[in-house]
Amino acid sequence: MKPYIAVIAASKGYMPGLAAFINSFRIHHEGRNIRIIVCDYDLPDEFKEKYAGPDLEFQKVASRYGNIWATKIERFRVATEQKGAVVGVFDSDMFCCASMYNLWQIAEAGLIVGGSNASNIRFGSNWNESYKMDVPDIFDYKTITSVPTFMDIDQHGEVWHSLYEHKKATNAGADFNLVNIMLMKLGKMDYIVTIPAEQVTGIHHFQIKPDTRVIDKAGKLLTNNGLELMCVHGRYWEGNWYSNLMKPMPKHCARLGVRSSKSRAYQGAIQSRELLKGEFDKYCDWPYESTVKPETLANLATEESLYFVEADSVEEELQKLEELNLKLNGQLSRQERIIRNLQREQTRVGAYDSEPEGEEANDN
């Protein structure tokens, strides 16, 4: 059996998230001898002393591009340096809700395990300029997120190594897309095993959407479609992020034909969000203060008023929807008039600029 390692990177602003990750990882992987390597950008000694242990190593990282580059990209270098090991890469705003030991075992067998992005990407040459590389023409039906991802470094480490070298040379491209592009360029499609997004990331709000939201069943965190919740991705210590998690939900509910904030779908989303926040607080023992800007709450209220109509009967709901449609049509008409006026103004300015000036122009 090869050594199993978890690589994660953090800066000072992510200490609550990193604390939750370390504590939850240790609880759910006790006795599994999985080592944690923290890529340390600017973590204070106080933090490192509190969470130090024989299972944890802090490695200093730096970059001329700043903390975001260092924490996102340097972890791939650190991961590929772990020769002879099976490595899982994580973000510092993730925490564990169950053991992921089996995912390391699958990776040791030679497969690449990643959380599904819950969407598919059609890569191609139209990406070449922005990514400063030849992007393969391929429909990626196994699109994974950049975290969590598990692979045997000896077998597949060139994926992360190629990503790192490309970023170092060009600083072009997002790490998420680069992971998938490198998987395609290096012919790794048949090695990829995807884990449902609602189990490991919650991307695209899957952990609060009606069919896949997180529930507590007999004291176990599961998804509404019956899957074990393994880990969660999100800044649950930040009040604005936490509040904004609900922002797309009125529109999503409306697409399902649900038009009430009191609906089971919308209230269920709120319940799942609160459940996840409670789970985060269970693991996070690093102090934080959660505040919410009034603008954030106002934006959420606007989304609710735009997509929800509170009614006691179907007839009343239809009437309110008709009134809302009239209001929206009026707003749309006003915006269209503004656009037409701007276009006419631009046409006039363009015509004026193109006219010849003075006697010299007339002579020509």
N, C-alpha and C positions, 0 to 999 in steps of 0.2 A: 504494500500500500504506500502510495506517495504522500508527502506532506500536503495538508490542505491549508490554504491561506485565504484570508479576506483582506482586500486592499481598499482603503477608503481615504479620502482627502478632506481636509477641513481648514477653514480660516476662523478667526476669532468670532465672527458674526454667526457661525453655525455651531457654537458650543452646545446649546440646548439639544440640537438634533444629534450631534455626535455623542453626547451623554446618553441619550435614549437608545442610540444604536448599540453602543458598547454594553450597556446594562442588559438590554433585551437579547443581544447576541449571546452574552455569557449565560443567561438564564436558559435559553432554548437550545444551546449547544454544549451544555455542561458535560464534561467527560469525553467529548469528541476530539479533543486535541487539535482544534483549528486555531491557527495563529492569526492575530489581527495586526496588520501594518497600517498605521495612520500616517499619511503624508501630511506633515505639519507645516503650514504656511506661517502662521504667527500666533500659535497657541501659547497662552501664558503658562509659566511653570506651575502655578497653582492648579490649573486644570490637569496638566500631565501627571502631577504627583497624586492627585485624587484617583485617577483611573489607571495608574500604572499597575502592572502585574506581569507574571512570567509569560502570559499568553499574548502580551501586547508590546509592540515596538513602535516608537515614534521616529519617523525619518523626516528631516528638514527638507523642504522643497522651496524653490524660488523661481521667478521668471521676470524678465524685463517687461513683460506684458501685464504684470500685476497678479493679484490674488486669484481672479477668476480663471485665468489661463493656467496658473500653477496648480490649482486644485482640480480642474477638469482634465488637463492634459498630462501633467507629470505623473499622475497615478498609473497611466498606461505604461510609461517607462519603468516605474517601480514594479509593476505587475510582470513585465516581460523579463525582468532581472531575476525572477524567482525560478531559476532553472531546476528542473526535476520536480516541480510542485504543480498542484492543481489550484488555480486561483479564481476566486470570485471577486468582481469589482463592484463596489457599491458607491452611493452618494451619501453625504453626511446629513441629508434630511430624509433618511430612511430608518425604520426600526422594524425589528422582527416580531412576529406574532406566533411563530411556530418554527420547528426545526427545518432547515434547508439542507441538512446533511446529505440527503439522497441526491441532491442536485450536483454536489461535488463528486459523488460516486458515479453518476451518469457521465460527467465530464471526464473522469478518470478512464472510463471505458472508451474514450476517443471522440465523444460528441461535444458539440458546443451548445450550451444551454443558455437561453436568454428569455427575458420577459417579452411577451409579444407587444408590439406597438399598437395592436388592434386596428391596423390599417395596412394598406399595401402601397408601395411606391414604384413608379415606373421610371427607372433611371435611364440616362441616355446622354448623348453628346451635347444636348442643350444645357447640361450641368457643367461642361468643361471649363468655361470661362470663369464662373464664380468659384469653382473648386480648384482651379489651376492644375488640372490633371485630366487624363483621358478616362472618362467615366463609362463603364460598360453599358451597352444597350441591353437592358434586361428588366423584366417585370419581377420585382421582388415580392413574392407571395409569402415570404417568411421574415418579414421585417421585424426586427427586434429593437428594443430600446438599448441604450448603451449600458444601462444598469437595471437590475443585476444581471451580469453575464458571467458564465463559468467556463473555463477551458483549461486543458492540460497545456502548459507552456511549451513543453518539448514538442507536442504535436501541432499546436495551432497558435503559438505565441507570436508568429509573424503577422497575424491580424492586428494586434495591438501595437506591435513594433512598427509596422508600416504606417499606421495611423499617426503615431508619435513623430516619426521621421518626416512625414508629409507636413504636419502642423509646424514642426520646427523649421522646415525649409521655406514654407509659404505663408503660414498662419491663415490658411484658407480652409473654409468648411467647418460645419458644426460637428462635434464629436459623435452625435447620434447618427447622422447620415454617413459619416466617414466609417464608422464601424460596419454598417451595412454595405457600403461601397467596397471596402477592403474584403469583406467576406465574399462578395461576388467576384472581385478581381482575382482572388486567390483560389477560386473554385471550391468554396466551402459549403455550397448550398445543401449538399446531401448530408452534411454533418450537423445541421442546425436542428435543435429541438426547441420549440417555443412553449413557454408557460403562459397560460391565459393572463391577460393584463390585470383582471380583477383580483388575481391571487398574489401578485407581487409588486404592482406599482400603483394601480388605480388611475392610470393615464386615461385621458378623455372622460374623466369623472365616472369610470366604471364602478368604483366602490361606493357611489351614492346613487347611481341610476337604478330605476325600479327593478329590473330583472336580475341585476348582478350586484346590488348593493350589499354591504356588510351587515350581518345580523348576528345576534348572540343566541345560540341554540344550545341549551343544556350546558351553559358555561363555556362553550367553545365558539370562537369567532369563525364564521363561515360566510360564504357569499350566498345570495338568494337563489342562485342556481346550483347550490350544493357542493361548492368547492372549499377546501381548507384555505383560510387566509394565512399566507406565509409571511409577507412583509408589506409595509405601507410606505409610500413616498410622498412627502409633503412637509411644508414648514408649519407644523401645527402649533408652534410657539408664537407665530406672528399673527396678531389679531387681524390685520388687513388681508393676509393670505387666507386665513381661516374663513373670514366673512365672504371673500370673493369666490370661495369654493362653490357657493350657492348661486353665483351670478348667472351661469348659463342654464340653470335648471328650470326657470319659468318658461323659457323658449322651448326647452326639450319636452317639458310636460305638454305644452301647447301642441307640439308636433304629434304627440300621442293622443290628442283630443281631450286632454285634461286642462281645465281652465280655472281651477280654484287653488288658492294657497292652502286651503283646508283639506285638500285631496290626500288620499292615501299615498300617492306617488310623491308629492312634494313633502309632506310631513315625514314620510319614510326616508327621504334624502336627508332631512334635518336630523333625524334620529341616528342615521348611519354616521353622519359627520360628527355628532356628539359622542357616539360610541368610539370612534377612532381617536378623537381628542382625549377621551378618558383613558384609552389605552396608551397613548403617547405620554400622558402625565404620570401614568403608573411606572414608566421606565425612566422618565427624565427627572433627575434629582439635581440638575444644575439650575440655579435660579434664573427666572426670566419674567419680564413684565409684558403682558399682552395688552396692546392698545389698538383701537380702531379709529381711523379718521372719519369725521362726519361725512366727507365726500364719498367714502366707500359705502356707508349705509344708505346714502342718498341714491347712489347708482343702483344698488340692489332694489330699493323701493321703486325706482323708475322701471326696472325690468319686470317687477311684479305687476305694476299698474299697466304695463304695455301688453302683457300676455294673459293676465288673470282677470276674470270677471266673477265677482262673488254673487251668486244667485240662489234662490230657494227653489226654483223650478226650471225645467227645460225652457219653457216659454220666456221666462225672465232672462235666462242666460242668452238665448238667441237675440232678444231685444238689445241687451247690453253689448253683445258682439257686433250687432249691426251699427250701433252708435259708435263703437270703437273703430270699426272699419271706416265710417264716414270721417271720423276725426283723423285717422291715419291717411286717408285719401286726400284730405285737405292739406295736411303737412307735406305730403308727396307733391302735390300740385304747386305749393309754394316753393319747394326746393327746385322743381323743374323750371319755374319762372326765373329763379335766381341764376340757375345754370345758363338758361337762354340769354339772359341779360349780360352775363359775363362773357359768353361766346360772342355776342354782338359787339361788345366793347373791345374785345381782343381783335375782332375783324377790323374795326375802325382804326385801332392803333396800328395794326399791321399795314393797312392801306396807306395811312399817313406816312409811316416810316419808309415805305417803298417809293413814295413820290420823289422825282428829281428835284434838286434844290438849286436855285439861283440861275444866273445867266449861263454859267459854265455848263450846268447840266442840260439847259435847253439847247445849247449849241451842239451837244452830243446827240 
